Amino acid sequence: RAAERELRRLARIRIVKGPKSIFSKALQEPPSLVFVVTGPPFVKWVNPSEGVITTDQILTVMFDRPMAQNAADSFLKIDPPVKGKTEWITPAIFQFIPEVWPKASTLHLTIPKGILSSSGGATAEDFSWKLRTPAPKVVQNIPLTQEALEVKGAIQLEFNQKINLEELRPGDNVLLFPSNDLDADKNPQKDG
């Protein structure tokens, strides 16, 4: 905190020896300049900052001051990589608009150090956080029975999100209702 207060302190410069105007006339009072001593720029706020997001959630990042806006796409590193576009809302705020976040994933996001502000200072350290996208889960099934169905019997499943059946593979943990795994949403198993 002491270092932060030192960085945010006001500084004053006075020109006391022979100050003149732009017309080379002596000034009646010595001019002074007041400025704030600041450190390197930093990420002030992100939204969302934690937890589970929807697959179409827009990400917003705000810096503590205006940033150089020439390479916004390099401001955000996402693992696993996600396609999308970056748009500046103000000189200090940008948004990442994904094509779609990957389903059932933990996303590692980083604003790397070295990002330049419009005044030339650079971020001194990485800013990192994690987000998650929800796993597919059955929310309704037809028929509504807990009895075993015949092998040829048809069932209808409704999930909490759109499911592309071509993407399901043996080994994916598809939680059929009712599931025998009481903790399956917290501790998925590769059921095959």
Summary of the structure (lengths in Angstrom):
residues: 192
radius of gyration: 27.7
end to end distance: 53.5
largest distance: 101.5
contacts: 410
relative contact order: 0.14
helix: 7%
strand: 33%
